[in-house]
Amino acid sequence: MLFLYTLLFLVLIAAAIFAAPLRAKVWTALALTGAGALAASVRALGVLAGSTPEVLWRVSATPFGGDTGSMDPLSALFVVLISIGAVASVLYSRGYLAHTLASKSPAHVSLHYTSLTVMCYAMLGVVCSDGGFSFLFFWELMTVASFLLILYDAQRREVSRAALAYLIMMHIGFVLLVVGFVRLDAACGSATFDALGAYFHAQNPLPLFLVFLAGFGMKAGMFPMHVWLPEAHPAAPSHVSALMSGVMIKTGVYGILRTTAALGDLPVLHTAGVILLVLGIVTGVWGVLLAATQNDVKRLLAYSSIENIGVILLALGVAALGKSSGNQLVALCGIAGALLHTLNHSFFKSLLFFGAGNILSQVHTTSLDALGGLSKHMPLTSILFLTGTAAICALPPLNGFISELLIYLGLFDGIASGSGMLASAAGLAALALIGGVVVLAFTKLYGTVFLGAPRSHEVAEASEVDNLRIAAMALPLAGILFVGLFPETAVAGVTRAADFFLRTPADAADWLLSPTLSAAGRIAWLLIVITGILLWLRSRTLRGRRVAEGPTWGCGFTSPNVRMQYTGESFSEGLQSIATSLTQSSGEGSPVGKGEIFPDAHRFDIGHRDRIGRLFSAWWVELLRLINQRVMRLRTGKINHYVLFALAFLVLIFLLSLLNVI
């Protein structure tokens, strides 16, 4: 009955949005999403505050037997994450899609907002399901809804190709999850996450762990299954990119967390920790190197999401290694860092994708080499984007600093205690490398886009976006500031959610992490006070003085122009020479010929594609070609051959029935 009621609820959502007037569809979607998010968040905050987890549904008859859904502290943390991201995305879409309403049919817009609302509820269902049929049901619903959201501009060929690639890869991951749950049900008579723990204690846990890791890793964007992400995010509308990158891929992280926790204290937990640590290092380093070489705002942000998934996996690996060695502080820092970074990434990546949407809607391009000087024309977007940039670079006093601080503490303590010294040292070196290249990538992004002089008249004529989009950006901004300025409160909620993995007292943060977090909070407020004092002194000093403006000094050159600025390619040219083996470069346009003594105007854009993406996708493209080639041989055009094929199929069905195979 649960699934019948769910389908009826989805029909009612679609009916309400399709029936609403064109301009009111967004408000209908916002009301439906906001109501669900508010109800879920109130219950989630109560669970995080210490109330007893409760069962949300119980179904007796499914293909996997009994099925339940509940909200424990881990689910509650993800419910809060999903609710904030969903409401912000729907609110942002109002201004972002306003200019497209004239060119889209009402049915097209209705389908988009229906998919957006359904996706939000599906993600809530995923993190509240205890496993089995309901989990797979909501997981597939989330995938189909996100596929339809990517297709908003399906008339563009690159959009349809990216959506199709996304759908194929998500269903490969879905098949892996089905295999995992079917195996679990066959062995234990139940397909819940609780049964997964029993299976791991009774059977060899590593094969099934790897199956679930691959299935969930496909959604999370884990290397080498990340190749859909840099294609799908740039193709989708920016509010959809924010929802997918900031929220949806975290459902993959959620699944990996549940699967790893089910290992308990088994000896194989150490092996799982090493696997997660290595995958985190490779995913993080690969993602950040590719991000730093991109010359498109949304592709850079997409690769950055891969890098942050790597950081989360690295932290989870640290937690698993700490738990397997009996080092409680390492385990606590690792799992708290992983959970907090999951929340933090949702905040600052949503903010950055919203900023990218502002740029695209006002300037109609996201190419770094066509932008510049936007801070003068879009000051609010510039400030908000700078905040997200500083947060993702883990700079105090913002949230990224707190989560990476916890991970560093776990790594340093792992080295100091001698438990997993080599693994901790490798993680420390990788995290430091990732952090350094992140600063390079986002200095390039912000400096090229917002600083300098405009490179085109579209940029010079750009204006700030509407207040609703700024309000939508304020939601993740509030999360960034809250975690950065009140780290003790934020980490206390996270450690409550970490109980699923550690089984430690709820006040663990108070007696293990409180001194460090208190110091971080004081430093954050001190930085704000110092900055405020400096701004006040500057204002006081300049009061009554005339401030002259002039062109940037060009080292003695008297005729500077916009072509003399750093481009995205020139900024990261040194890194690109190192990352050549990771990328496949492509150029669009015509370069200056050798015979052009006085060259005409030329435009040449360089793109850097992920080499793994081509290798990963080439096999199934070739497989489809071979299958098509073999099938085409059966098209002889002779009716007697087609009758023979049908007869052979009937004989095959008969034989399989006799053998009880089907």
CORFENWO-V676789 format. One record per residue. N is the residue number from 1. PHI is phi in degrees with one decimal (999 if undefined). NEAR is the number of other ideal C-beta (glycine too) atoms within 8 Angstrom. D_FIRST is the distance of its C-alpha to the first C-alpha in Angstrom with 1 decimal. Layout:
N | PHI | NEAR | D_FIRST
N | PHI | NEAR | D_FIRST
This chain:
1 | 999 | 5 | 0.0
2 | -57.6 | 9 | 3.8
3 | -72.6 | 9 | 5.5
4 | -65.3 | 7 | 5.0
5 | -64.7 | 8 | 6.1
6 | -63.5 | 10 | 8.5
7 | -63.9 | 8 | 9.9
8 | -63.7 | 8 | 10.5
9 | -63.3 | 9 | 12.1
10 | -65.0 | 10 | 14.2
11 | -63.6 | 8 | 15.3
12 | -65.7 | 8 | 16.4
13 | -60.5 | 13 | 18.3
14 | -61.6 | 10 | 20.0
15 | -63.2 | 8 | 20.9
16 | -64.4 | 10 | 22.4
17 | -73.5 | 15 | 24.5
18 | -66.7 | 9 | 25.6
19 | -78.2 | 5 | 26.6
20 | -71.1 | 11 | 28.7
21 | -59.3 | 5 | 32.4
22 | -54.7 | 8 | 33.6
23 | -74.6 | 6 | 35.1
24 | -98.1 | 8 | 32.2
25 | -63.0 | 14 | 29.5
26 | -65.8 | 12 | 30.2
27 | -71.4 | 9 | 30.1
28 | -64.8 | 12 | 26.7
29 | -63.6 | 15 | 25.4
30 | -64.8 | 12 | 27.3
31 | -65.0 | 8 | 25.8
32 | -66.0 | 12 | 22.2
33 | -68.3 | 14 | 23.0
34 | -63.3 | 10 | 25.2
35 | -64.0 | 8 | 22.8
36 | -65.5 | 12 | 20.2
37 | -65.0 | 14 | 23.1
38 | -66.2 | 9 | 24.8
39 | -62.0 | 8 | 21.9
40 | -68.1 | 12 | 21.1
41 | -68.0 | 12 | 24.9
42 | -60.5 | 8 | 25.6
43 | -67.1 | 11 | 23.3
44 | -65.9 | 15 | 24.6
45 | -64.5 | 10 | 28.2
46 | -64.8 | 8 | 27.6
47 | -65.7 | 13 | 26.5
48 | -66.6 | 13 | 29.5
49 | -76.3 | 6 | 31.7
50 | 125.1 | 5 | 31.0
51 | -72.9 | 6 | 28.1
52 | -73.1 | 3 | 25.9
53 | -58.7 | 8 | 22.9
54 | -127.8 | 6 | 19.6
55 | -76.2 | 7 | 16.1
56 | -94.0 | 8 | 13.8
57 | -153.9 | 9 | 10.4
58 | -145.5 | 8 | 9.8
59 | -123.1 | 13 | 7.5
60 | -94.3 | 4 | 9.4
61 | -119.5 | 3 | 9.0
62 | -139.2 | 10 | 10.0
63 | -57.1 | 3 | 13.5
64 | -107.6 | 10 | 15.0
65 | 81.8 | 9 | 13.7
66 | -65.6 | 8 | 12.4
67 | -143.4 | 16 | 11.6
68 | -133.7 | 12 | 12.5
69 | -136.2 | 13 | 13.8
70 | -150.1 | 11 | 17.0
71 | -126.1 | 13 | 20.1
72 | -99.4 | 9 | 23.4
73 | -57.5 | 12 | 26.7
74 | -65.7 | 13 | 26.5
75 | -59.0 | 13 | 23.1
76 | -62.0 | 15 | 24.6
77 | -61.5 | 15 | 27.7
78 | -71.6 | 12 | 25.8
79 | -63.1 | 16 | 23.7
80 | -62.2 | 13 | 27.0
81 | -58.9 | 13 | 28.4
82 | -65.3 | 16 | 25.6
83 | -62.7 | 15 | 25.6
84 | -64.6 | 15 | 29.4
85 | -63.7 | 15 | 29.6
86 | -67.8 | 15 | 26.9
87 | -62.6 | 13 | 28.5
88 | -62.2 | 15 | 31.9
89 | -67.7 | 16 | 31.1
90 | -66.2 | 18 | 29.7
91 | -62.7 | 12 | 32.7
92 | -65.4 | 17 | 35.1
93 | -63.5 | 14 | 33.8
94 | -59.0 | 13 | 35.2
95 | -76.8 | 11 | 38.8
96 | -67.9 | 12 | 38.4
97 | -94.2 | 13 | 36.9
98 | -57.2 | 8 | 39.0
99 | -76.3 | 6 | 41.7
100 | -96.5 | 7 | 39.4
101 | -62.9 | 10 | 37.9
102 | -69.8 | 5 | 40.9
103 | -97.6 | 4 | 40.5
104 | -111.4 | 8 | 36.8
105 | -73.3 | 5 | 35.0
106 | -56.8 | 8 | 32.6
107 | -65.0 | 7 | 29.8
108 | -63.5 | 9 | 30.8
109 | -65.4 | 13 | 30.7
110 | -62.4 | 13 | 27.4
111 | -62.5 | 9 | 25.9
112 | -64.0 | 12 | 27.5
113 | -72.1 | 15 | 26.2
114 | -64.5 | 13 | 22.6
115 | -63.4 | 12 | 22.8
116 | -64.4 | 17 | 24.5
117 | -68.4 | 14 | 21.8
118 | -62.2 | 12 | 18.9
119 | -61.4 | 15 | 20.9
120 | -63.2 | 15 | 21.4
121 | -68.7 | 12 | 17.7
122 | -64.1 | 13 | 17.1
123 | -65.6 | 15 | 20.0
124 | -62.5 | 13 | 18.7
125 | -64.6 | 14 | 15.5
126 | -61.4 | 13 | 17.8
127 | -80.0 | 12 | 20.0
128 | -100.9 | 11 | 17.4
129 | -78.9 | 12 | 15.6
130 | -86.1 | 12 | 17.1
131 | 119.0 | 13 | 17.2
132 | 76.8 | 16 | 15.8
133 | -63.7 | 11 | 13.1
134 | -63.3 | 18 | 11.8
135 | -62.3 | 12 | 15.6
136 | -65.7 | 12 | 16.4
137 | -61.6 | 11 | 13.7
138 | -69.7 | 13 | 15.1
139 | -62.7 | 13 | 18.5
140 | -68.5 | 9 | 18.6
141 | -60.9 | 11 | 17.3
142 | -62.6 | 14 | 20.2
143 | -65.5 | 12 | 22.6
144 | -64.3 | 8 | 22.0
145 | -63.2 | 13 | 22.3
146 | -66.9 | 14 | 25.4
147 | -60.3 | 12 | 26.9
148 | -65.7 | 10 | 26.6
149 | -66.9 | 16 | 28.2
150 | -62.3 | 14 | 31.1
151 | -81.5 | 10 | 31.8
152 | -58.7 | 11 | 32.8
153 | -107.5 | 8 | 36.4
154 | -65.8 | 8 | 35.7
155 | -67.9 | 4 | 39.1
156 | -83.7 | 8 | 40.7
157 | -62.0 | 5 | 41.0
158 | -66.5 | 7 | 40.7
159 | -70.1 | 15 | 37.3
160 | -63.9 | 10 | 35.8
161 | -66.8 | 9 | 37.3
162 | -65.0 | 15 | 36.0
163 | -65.2 | 14 | 32.4
164 | -65.9 | 8 | 32.6
165 | -61.5 | 13 | 34.0
166 | -61.6 | 14 | 31.3
167 | -63.1 | 10 | 28.5
168 | -63.3 | 9 | 30.3
169 | -69.1 | 12 | 30.8
170 | -66.4 | 13 | 27.4
171 | -80.0 | 9 | 26.0
172 | -63.2 | 9 | 28.7
173 | -63.3 | 15 | 27.4
174 | -64.0 | 13 | 23.8
175 | -61.1 | 9 | 25.1
176 | -61.5 | 13 | 26.8
177 | -66.0 | 14 | 23.7
178 | -61.3 | 9 | 21.9
179 | -58.4 | 9 | 25.0
180 | -62.6 | 12 | 25.0
181 | -70.1 | 14 | 21.5
182 | -65.0 | 9 | 22.0
183 | -61.8 | 10 | 25.3
184 | -63.8 | 14 | 23.9
185 | -67.3 | 14 | 21.2
186 | -65.2 | 6 | 24.0
187 | -86.2 | 8 | 26.4
188 | -116.7 | 11 | 24.3
189 | 75.6 | 5 | 21.2
190 | -153.1 | 12 | 19.1
191 | -120.7 | 13 | 18.9
192 | -89.4 | 11 | 18.9
193 | -67.5 | 10 | 21.9
194 | -64.7 | 9 | 23.0
195 | -65.9 | 14 | 23.2
196 | -62.1 | 15 | 25.3
197 | -62.9 | 12 | 27.9
198 | -65.3 | 9 | 28.1
199 | -62.0 | 14 | 28.6
200 | -61.4 | 15 | 31.3
201 | -79.6 | 8 | 33.1
202 | -101.2 | 7 | 33.0
203 | -122.8 | 7 | 33.6
204 | -67.7 | 4 | 35.7
205 | -78.2 | 12 | 33.7
206 | -63.1 | 9 | 35.5
207 | -58.9 | 7 | 34.2
208 | -68.5 | 14 | 30.5
209 | -59.4 | 14 | 31.5
210 | -68.0 | 9 | 33.2
211 | -62.9 | 12 | 30.3
212 | -66.8 | 15 | 28.0
213 | -61.1 | 12 | 30.9
214 | -67.7 | 11 | 31.5
215 | -64.2 | 15 | 27.9
216 | -73.7 | 16 | 27.6
217 | -64.4 | 14 | 31.3
218 | -61.2 | 14 | 30.7
219 | -71.6 | 13 | 28.5
220 | -74.2 | 12 | 30.9
221 | 88.8 | 14 | 34.0
222 | -78.2 | 14 | 35.7
223 | -63.0 | 12 | 38.9
224 | -96.4 | 6 | 39.3
225 | -95.5 | 13 | 35.8
226 | -90.6 | 16 | 36.6
227 | -68.2 | 14 | 38.1
228 | -72.1 | 13 | 35.3
229 | -68.5 | 14 | 35.5
230 | -68.7 | 15 | 39.1
231 | -93.3 | 13 | 38.3
232 | -72.5 | 15 | 34.9
233 | -65.3 | 16 | 35.8
234 | -66.8 | 13 | 39.0
235 | -76.8 | 12 | 37.4
236 | -78.6 | 14 | 34.6
237 | -57.2 | 12 | 35.3
238 | -63.3 | 15 | 36.5
239 | -69.6 | 16 | 33.6
240 | -73.1 | 14 | 31.2
241 | -59.0 | 17 | 33.7
242 | -62.8 | 17 | 33.6
243 | -69.9 | 17 | 29.8
244 | -71.3 | 14 | 29.8
245 | -75.8 | 16 | 32.8
246 | -79.1 | 15 | 32.4
247 | -125.9 | 16 | 28.6
248 | -60.2 | 13 | 26.8
249 | -65.5 | 14 | 29.1
250 | -71.7 | 15 | 28.6
251 | -66.5 | 15 | 25.1
252 | -66.1 | 15 | 27.2
253 | -61.9 | 14 | 29.4
254 | -58.0 | 13 | 26.4
255 | -63.1 | 13 | 25.4
256 | -65.4 | 16 | 29.1
257 | -61.9 | 14 | 29.4
258 | -62.4 | 13 | 26.5
259 | -65.5 | 14 | 28.0
260 | -67.1 | 14 | 31.5
261 | -63.4 | 10 | 30.6
262 | -66.4 | 11 | 29.1
263 | -69.3 | 14 | 32.7
264 | 61.1 | 9 | 33.8
265 | -104.6 | 5 | 37.5
266 | -64.2 | 9 | 37.9
267 | -58.1 | 6 | 41.1
268 | -68.0 | 11 | 39.3
269 | -59.6 | 14 | 38.3
270 | -64.0 | 11 | 41.8
271 | -63.1 | 9 | 41.4
272 | -61.8 | 13 | 38.1
273 | -63.1 | 17 | 40.0
274 | -64.2 | 11 | 42.7
275 | -61.0 | 11 | 40.4
276 | -64.5 | 15 | 38.6
277 | -63.6 | 17 | 42.0
278 | -65.0 | 9 | 43.5
279 | -62.2 | 14 | 40.6
280 | -64.0 | 18 | 40.7
281 | -63.1 | 13 | 44.4
282 | -64.6 | 10 | 44.3
283 | -62.2 | 17 | 41.4
284 | -65.9 | 19 | 43.1
285 | -66.6 | 13 | 46.6
286 | -61.0 | 15 | 45.6
287 | -62.7 | 18 | 43.5
288 | -73.5 | 16 | 46.2
289 | -66.2 | 13 | 49.0
290 | -68.5 | 16 | 47.2
291 | -62.1 | 16 | 46.3
292 | -67.5 | 14 | 50.0
293 | -94.9 | 12 | 51.2
294 | -77.7 | 11 | 48.9
295 | -116.9 | 15 | 50.5
296 | -128.3 | 11 | 47.4
297 | -58.6 | 14 | 45.7
298 | -72.5 | 14 | 42.0
299 | -68.1 | 12 | 42.8
300 | -62.3 | 15 | 44.6
301 | -65.9 | 16 | 41.6
302 | -65.3 | 15 | 39.3
303 | -66.2 | 16 | 41.5
304 | -64.2 | 16 | 41.8
305 | -63.2 | 16 | 38.0
306 | -61.2 | 19 | 38.6
307 | -59.5 | 17 | 41.4
308 | -70.7 | 14 | 39.3
309 | -62.0 | 18 | 36.6
310 | -61.1 | 21 | 39.6
311 | -63.4 | 15 | 40.7
312 | -64.9 | 14 | 37.2
313 | -64.5 | 17 | 37.2
314 | -59.6 | 17 | 40.8
315 | -64.7 | 17 | 40.0
316 | -65.8 | 16 | 37.2
317 | -62.8 | 19 | 39.7
318 | -61.5 | 21 | 42.1
319 | -62.2 | 19 | 39.6
320 | -64.7 | 18 | 38.9
321 | -66.8 | 19 | 42.6
322 | -64.7 | 19 | 43.4
323 | -67.0 | 14 | 40.8
324 | -67.3 | 11 | 42.1
325 | -93.6 | 10 | 45.6
326 | 81.6 | 6 | 45.0
327 | -91.8 | 12 | 46.0
328 | -67.0 | 10 | 43.8
329 | -67.1 | 11 | 45.2
330 | -62.0 | 19 | 44.7
331 | -63.0 | 15 | 41.1
332 | -65.1 | 18 | 40.4
333 | -62.8 | 17 | 42.2
334 | -65.6 | 19 | 40.5
335 | -71.3 | 14 | 36.9
336 | -66.1 | 15 | 37.6
337 | -64.4 | 18 | 39.4
338 | -64.3 | 16 | 36.5
339 | -67.3 | 14 | 33.9
340 | -68.6 | 16 | 36.3
341 | -69.6 | 16 | 37.4
342 | -60.1 | 12 | 33.8
343 | -66.6 | 17 | 33.6
344 | -62.8 | 16 | 37.1
345 | -62.0 | 14 | 36.6
346 | -59.9 | 15 | 33.7
347 | -68.9 | 17 | 36.1
348 | -77.0 | 15 | 39.3
349 | -75.2 | 17 | 37.8
350 | -61.6 | 17 | 35.8
351 | -60.8 | 17 | 39.1
352 | -69.8 | 13 | 41.1
353 | -68.6 | 17 | 38.8
354 | -62.3 | 18 | 38.9
355 | -61.6 | 13 | 42.7
356 | -62.6 | 14 | 42.7
357 | -64.9 | 16 | 40.9
358 | -59.3 | 12 | 43.6
359 | -62.8 | 16 | 46.2
360 | -63.3 | 13 | 44.7
361 | -71.2 | 11 | 44.2
362 | -91.7 | 10 | 47.7
363 | -113.0 | 12 | 49.7
364 | 67.0 | 6 | 47.7
365 | -157.7 | 9 | 48.1
366 | -121.9 | 10 | 47.0
367 | -74.8 | 11 | 50.0
368 | -58.6 | 15 | 51.9
369 | -74.9 | 11 | 55.2
370 | -106.0 | 10 | 54.8
371 | -110.2 | 16 | 54.0
372 | 134.6 | 14 | 56.1
373 | 71.2 | 14 | 57.3
374 | -72.0 | 16 | 53.9
375 | -63.0 | 9 | 54.4
376 | -77.9 | 5 | 56.9
377 | -100.3 | 13 | 54.8
378 | -130.7 | 14 | 51.3
379 | -65.1 | 9 | 52.3
380 | -67.6 | 9 | 48.9
381 | -60.2 | 14 | 47.1
382 | -61.3 | 11 | 49.9
383 | -66.8 | 8 | 49.6
384 | -65.8 | 14 | 45.8
385 | -66.2 | 14 | 46.1
386 | -63.2 | 10 | 48.9
387 | -63.0 | 12 | 46.8
388 | -63.5 | 15 | 44.0
389 | -64.0 | 12 | 46.7
390 | -64.4 | 10 | 48.3
391 | -66.8 | 17 | 44.9
392 | -71.8 | 15 | 44.0
393 | -84.3 | 11 | 47.6
394 | 61.1 | 10 | 46.9
395 | -95.5 | 8 | 49.7
396 | -71.2 | 9 | 50.0
397 | -100.2 | 10 | 49.2
398 | -106.7 | 14 | 45.8
399 | -69.9 | 18 | 42.6
400 | -59.2 | 15 | 43.2
401 | -64.0 | 13 | 46.2
402 | -68.3 | 16 | 44.3
403 | -66.6 | 15 | 41.8
404 | -72.0 | 14 | 44.5
405 | -61.0 | 11 | 46.7
406 | -61.6 | 16 | 44.3
407 | -65.4 | 18 | 44.1
408 | -61.3 | 10 | 47.9
409 | -60.2 | 13 | 48.3
410 | -63.3 | 20 | 46.2
411 | -66.8 | 13 | 48.3
412 | -64.2 | 10 | 51.6
413 | -69.2 | 12 | 50.7
414 | -63.2 | 18 | 49.7
415 | -71.1 | 11 | 53.2
416 | -66.0 | 6 | 55.0
417 | -83.7 | 8 | 53.5
418 | 80.2 | 5 | 54.0
419 | -91.6 | 11 | 50.4
420 | 68.8 | 11 | 49.5
421 | -61.6 | 9 | 52.5
422 | -64.5 | 6 | 52.6
423 | -63.7 | 14 | 48.9
424 | -65.2 | 16 | 49.2
425 | -65.2 | 9 | 52.4
426 | -64.1 | 10 | 50.7
427 | -63.2 | 16 | 47.8
428 | -64.4 | 12 | 50.3
429 | -63.0 | 8 | 52.3
430 | -65.9 | 13 | 49.3
431 | -64.5 | 15 | 47.9
432 | -65.3 | 8 | 51.4
433 | -63.1 | 9 | 51.8
434 | -59.3 | 14 | 48.4
435 | -60.8 | 11 | 49.3
436 | -65.5 | 8 | 52.7
437 | -71.7 | 13 | 51.5
438 | -59.8 | 15 | 48.7
439 | -60.4 | 9 | 51.6
440 | -60.7 | 11 | 53.4
441 | -62.4 | 14 | 50.4
442 | -86.1 | 12 | 49.6
443 | -64.9 | 8 | 53.2
444 | -60.0 | 14 | 53.6
445 | -62.8 | 12 | 50.5
446 | -68.2 | 12 | 51.5
447 | -63.7 | 11 | 55.2
448 | -70.7 | 16 | 55.0
449 | -84.3 | 13 | 52.6
450 | -104.1 | 11 | 53.7
451 | -103.2 | 9 | 57.3
452 | 78.7 | 9 | 60.5
453 | -110.9 | 7 | 61.2
454 | -61.0 | 12 | 59.1
455 | -95.4 | 11 | 59.3
456 | -149.9 | 8 | 58.5
457 | -70.5 | 6 | 58.9
458 | -62.1 | 10 | 55.1
459 | -68.4 | 15 | 55.0
460 | -64.5 | 9 | 58.1
461 | -102.2 | 7 | 56.5
462 | -68.4 | 10 | 53.1
463 | -135.9 | 6 | 51.8
464 | -68.9 | 7 | 49.2
465 | -80.9 | 11 | 45.6
466 | -70.6 | 7 | 44.0
467 | -67.6 | 5 | 43.2
468 | -65.3 | 10 | 39.4
469 | -68.7 | 15 | 39.5
470 | -65.1 | 12 | 41.8
471 | -64.5 | 9 | 39.4
472 | -63.3 | 13 | 36.5
473 | -70.3 | 14 | 38.9
474 | -69.0 | 8 | 39.7
475 | -65.6 | 12 | 36.2
476 | -66.0 | 18 | 36.7
477 | -60.3 | 12 | 40.4
478 | -61.7 | 8 | 39.5
479 | -64.7 | 14 | 37.6
480 | -59.7 | 17 | 40.6
481 | -70.7 | 10 | 43.1
482 | -62.4 | 11 | 41.1
483 | -65.0 | 17 | 40.7
484 | -70.4 | 15 | 44.3
485 | -94.1 | 11 | 45.9
486 | -127.8 | 9 | 43.8
487 | -63.9 | 13 | 43.2
488 | -63.1 | 11 | 43.1
489 | -64.9 | 8 | 40.2
490 | -64.3 | 14 | 38.3
491 | -70.7 | 15 | 38.9
492 | -61.4 | 10 | 38.0
493 | -66.5 | 10 | 34.5
494 | -67.3 | 14 | 34.4
495 | -67.6 | 15 | 35.8
496 | -63.5 | 11 | 33.1
497 | -69.6 | 13 | 30.6
498 | -72.8 | 15 | 32.9
499 | -62.0 | 11 | 32.4
500 | -63.2 | 10 | 29.6
501 | -101.4 | 12 | 32.5
502 | -97.1 | 11 | 35.6
503 | 57.7 | 4 | 34.6
504 | -103.3 | 10 | 37.6
505 | -58.2 | 4 | 38.2
506 | -64.2 | 8 | 36.6
507 | -95.7 | 6 | 40.1
508 | -59.1 | 13 | 41.1
509 | -62.8 | 14 | 41.9
510 | -67.6 | 8 | 44.4
511 | -100.3 | 6 | 46.6
512 | -113.2 | 9 | 46.3
513 | -114.7 | 15 | 45.9
514 | -57.5 | 10 | 47.1
515 | -59.6 | 6 | 50.8
516 | -67.0 | 9 | 50.0
517 | -68.6 | 13 | 47.3
518 | -62.4 | 9 | 49.6
519 | -64.0 | 8 | 52.4
520 | -63.5 | 13 | 50.1
521 | -64.1 | 12 | 49.2
522 | -64.0 | 8 | 52.9
523 | -64.0 | 10 | 53.9
524 | -60.8 | 13 | 51.3
525 | -67.0 | 10 | 52.6
526 | -64.0 | 8 | 56.2
527 | -62.9 | 10 | 55.7
528 | -65.3 | 10 | 54.4
529 | -63.5 | 8 | 57.4
530 | -62.6 | 8 | 59.8
531 | -62.6 | 8 | 58.4
532 | -62.6 | 8 | 58.6
533 | -64.1 | 8 | 62.2
534 | -64.4 | 8 | 63.2
535 | -65.2 | 8 | 61.8
536 | -65.5 | 8 | 63.6
537 | -63.1 | 8 | 66.9
538 | -63.3 | 8 | 66.5
539 | -62.8 | 8 | 66.0
540 | -67.9 | 7 | 69.0
541 | -67.7 | 7 | 71.2
542 | -83.2 | 8 | 70.6
543 | -64.0 | 6 | 71.0
544 | 85.7 | 3 | 74.1
545 | -101.0 | 6 | 74.4
546 | -91.1 | 3 | 74.1
547 | -102.7 | 5 | 71.6
548 | -90.8 | 4 | 72.6
549 | -115.6 | 3 | 70.2
550 | -156.4 | 3 | 71.2
551 | -67.9 | 5 | 70.1
552 | -62.7 | 4 | 69.0
553 | -64.6 | 4 | 72.0
554 | -103.5 | 9 | 72.3
555 | 57.0 | 4 | 74.6
556 | 93.7 | 4 | 77.6
557 | -78.3 | 7 | 76.2
558 | -94.3 | 5 | 76.9
559 | -130.4 | 4 | 74.5
560 | -71.1 | 8 | 71.0
561 | -141.4 | 5 | 68.0
562 | -67.3 | 9 | 64.3
563 | -73.8 | 4 | 64.7
564 | -91.0 | 7 | 66.2
565 | -82.4 | 10 | 63.0
566 | -63.6 | 9 | 60.8
567 | -100.0 | 10 | 58.2
568 | -60.8 | 13 | 55.0
569 | -69.9 | 10 | 56.6
570 | -70.0 | 7 | 59.9
571 | -63.9 | 10 | 58.2
572 | -106.8 | 13 | 56.5
573 | -60.5 | 8 | 59.1
574 | -63.3 | 6 | 60.2
575 | -68.5 | 12 | 56.7
576 | -61.4 | 12 | 56.1
577 | -64.6 | 7 | 59.1
578 | -80.5 | 7 | 57.4
579 | -92.3 | 13 | 54.0
580 | -57.2 | 8 | 55.4
581 | -69.3 | 5 | 54.1
582 | -91.9 | 10 | 50.5
583 | -122.7 | 13 | 50.5
584 | -121.4 | 8 | 51.4
585 | -80.9 | 9 | 53.4
586 | -141.3 | 8 | 53.5
587 | -123.9 | 9 | 55.7
588 | -124.0 | 6 | 55.4
589 | 114.8 | 8 | 58.6
590 | -118.2 | 6 | 62.2
591 | -72.9 | 7 | 64.2
592 | -68.8 | 5 | 67.8
593 | -77.3 | 7 | 70.1
594 | -66.4 | 3 | 73.2
595 | -87.6 | 4 | 75.5
596 | -86.5 | 8 | 74.3
597 | -69.4 | 4 | 77.1
598 | -117.3 | 3 | 75.8
599 | -67.1 | 7 | 72.1
600 | -77.5 | 4 | 70.1
601 | -68.1 | 3 | 66.8
602 | -129.2 | 9 | 64.1
603 | -132.4 | 6 | 60.5
604 | -139.4 | 9 | 59.0
605 | -103.7 | 10 | 55.5
606 | -108.8 | 9 | 54.7
607 | -118.8 | 10 | 51.2
608 | -124.4 | 13 | 50.2
609 | -92.8 | 10 | 47.3
610 | -70.8 | 13 | 45.7
611 | -63.1 | 10 | 47.4
612 | -63.4 | 12 | 44.4
613 | -59.1 | 11 | 42.2
614 | -68.4 | 10 | 44.5
615 | -66.1 | 8 | 44.7
616 | -70.9 | 10 | 40.9
617 | -88.6 | 10 | 40.1
618 | -63.6 | 8 | 43.1
619 | -66.4 | 8 | 41.9
620 | -78.2 | 8 | 38.8
621 | -64.9 | 8 | 40.8
622 | -65.4 | 8 | 43.5
623 | -62.9 | 8 | 40.9
624 | -62.6 | 8 | 39.5
625 | -64.2 | 8 | 43.1
626 | -66.8 | 8 | 44.0
627 | -61.2 | 8 | 41.0
628 | -61.6 | 8 | 41.8
629 | -63.3 | 8 | 45.5
630 | -68.1 | 8 | 44.7
631 | -64.9 | 8 | 42.4
632 | -61.8 | 7 | 45.0
633 | -66.7 | 6 | 47.4
634 | -78.9 | 8 | 45.4
635 | -85.5 | 6 | 46.0
636 | -83.8 | 5 | 49.2
637 | 83.9 | 3 | 49.2
638 | -105.9 | 6 | 50.0
639 | -66.2 | 5 | 47.9
640 | -66.2 | 6 | 48.9
641 | -67.9 | 9 | 47.4
642 | -66.5 | 8 | 44.0
643 | -64.6 | 8 | 44.0
644 | -64.1 | 8 | 45.0
645 | -61.8 | 9 | 42.1
646 | -64.1 | 8 | 39.6
647 | -65.3 | 8 | 41.3
648 | -62.7 | 8 | 41.2
649 | -66.0 | 8 | 37.5
650 | -65.1 | 8 | 37.0
651 | -63.5 | 8 | 39.3
652 | -62.3 | 8 | 37.4
653 | -62.3 | 9 | 34.1
654 | -63.1 | 8 | 36.0
655 | -65.6 | 8 | 37.5
656 | -65.6 | 9 | 34.3
657 | -68.3 | 9 | 32.7
658 | -63.8 | 6 | 35.8
659 | -86.7 | 6 | 35.6
660 | 59.0 | 5 | 31.9
661 | -79.6 | 5 | 31.2
662 | -126.7 | 5 | 28.5
